[in-house]
């Protein structure tokens, strides 16, 4: 079974780097697009790694996420201009999230519902 995943990045090069790194996982339908300026990005949040001693720790969203004043002033996703969308095999989903985390990718909370 495949799960949808969207990662938000500052530049197209960042997204292309992640696309290349995801090739070792079971992913399909990888697309990279510019984000329209009109998109509400307030649901974007960085990923955080849960505390675990396993080599690939599960990634969990930091929700509920209370943004700081600085983040509310414009740095909470407004610098994300590119979206990478793909479908990831369920068994590789956490590893795909780890790749996004390692490359400063942000995700929409709907990725975890």
C-alpha positions in Angstrom: 0.0 0.0 0.0 1.2 3.5 -0.9 0.8 6.7 1.1 0.9 10.2 -0.2 3.7 12.5 0.9 4.3 16.2 0.2 7.5 17.9 1.2 8.0 21.6 1.0 11.4 23.1 0.2 13.1 26.5 -0.2 14.4 25.9 -3.8 13.8 23.5 -6.7 17.4 22.3 -6.3 16.6 21.2 -2.7 13.6 19.3 -3.9 15.6 17.7 -6.8 18.2 16.5 -4.3 15.5 14.9 -2.2 14.0 13.3 -5.4 17.4 11.7 -6.1 17.7 10.4 -2.5 14.2 8.9 -2.5 15.1 6.8 -5.6 16.5 4.1 -3.3 13.1 3.7 -1.6 9.8 2.4 -3.1 8.3 5.7 -4.4 6.3 6.5 -7.4 4.7 9.4 -9.2 7.3 11.9 -7.9 6.4 15.5 -9.0 8.1 18.8 -8.2 6.1 22.1 -8.6 6.3 25.7 -7.6 3.9 26.7 -4.9 1.5 29.5 -5.8 2.0 32.6 -3.7 -1.6 32.5 -2.7 -1.3 29.2 -0.9 -1.9 29.3 2.9 1.3 27.8 4.4 0.4 28.0 8.0 0.1 24.2 8.4 3.7 23.6 7.4 6.0 22.5 10.2 9.5 21.1 10.4 9.9 17.4 11.2 11.4 16.3 14.5 12.9 12.9 15.3 11.5 11.1 18.3 14.0 9.9 20.9 14.8 6.3 20.0 18.0 4.2 19.9 17.2 2.5 16.6 19.3 3.3 13.6 16.4 4.9 11.8 14.3 6.6 14.5 10.6 7.1 13.7 9.8 10.7 12.6 6.9 12.3 14.3 5.4 15.7 13.5 5.7 18.2 16.3 2.0 18.8 16.7 0.3 20.5 18.3 2.7 23.1 17.1 2.6 26.5 18.7 4.5 28.9 16.5 6.8 31.5 18.0 6.2 35.2 17.4 9.1 35.1 14.8 7.5 32.3 13.0 4.1 34.1 12.9 5.9 37.1 11.5 6.7 35.2 8.3 9.3 32.5 8.6 6.8 29.6 9.1 6.7 28.2 5.6 6.7 31.5 3.7 10.2 30.7 2.5 9.0 27.3 1.0 8.6 27.9 -2.7 8.6 24.3 -4.0 6.6 21.2 -3.3 7.7 17.6 -3.9 4.8 15.2 -4.1 5.0 11.4 -4.3 3.5 8.2 -3.2 5.7 6.1 -0.8 5.3 2.4 0.0 4.0 2.0 3.6 7.2 0.2 4.7 9.4 3.0 3.4 7.3 5.9 4.7 9.4 6.6 7.8 12.6 6.5 5.8 11.1 8.9 3.3 10.3 11.3 6.2 13.8 10.9 7.4 15.1 12.0 4.0 12.9 15.0 4.1 14.0 15.8 7.7 17.7 15.5 6.8 17.2 18.0 3.9 15.2 20.6 5.8 11.9 19.6 4.3 8.6 20.7 5.9 5.4 18.8 5.7 1.7 19.4 6.0 0.1 17.8 9.0 -2.3 15.9 6.8 0.7 13.6 6.0 0.1 12.0 9.4 -3.6 11.5 9.4 
